[in-house]
Structures are given as structure tokens and as C-alpha cells.
Amino acid sequence: MMEFAALTYGLLASVILSAAQRNRRLARPHPPMLLCTGYILCGLSAGIAVILAYIALSQFVSG
């Protein structure tokens, strides 16, 4: 299950970043769905980073 989630996240992030880069290069505005998905991925990444930092800190403190 974890492999599927990681593969899906990586594929989605790759598609979103390449589409945003292409739109920037062509000087076109980003579609609303692209922006929304990008913000969701950004929030998901930040949330996972905070959770993993908490787990690492709790493991470090407890010994």
C-alpha cells in the first residue's frame, strides 16, 4: 500500500511540476485545477514533513 501511495504521489508531482514549467515557459496562465492540485500537494508534503519530524524527534528524545 505504501508503494502505491509513493508511486501515485511521485507521478502526480511530476505531472504538476512539468505542466507548471511548460506554462511558465510559454507565458500562459495556469489552469485553476493545476493550481489547486499543486497547493494540495504542497500542503500534503508539508504535513508529512511535520509528522515525520515529530516521529524522529520523539524517537531521539525517548532513547
Residue pairs with C-beta under 8 A, 6 or more apart in sequence:
9 41
9 44
12 37
12 41
13 41
16 34
16 37
16 38
16 41
19 30
19 34
20 30
20 34
20 38
23 29
23 30
23 34
30 38
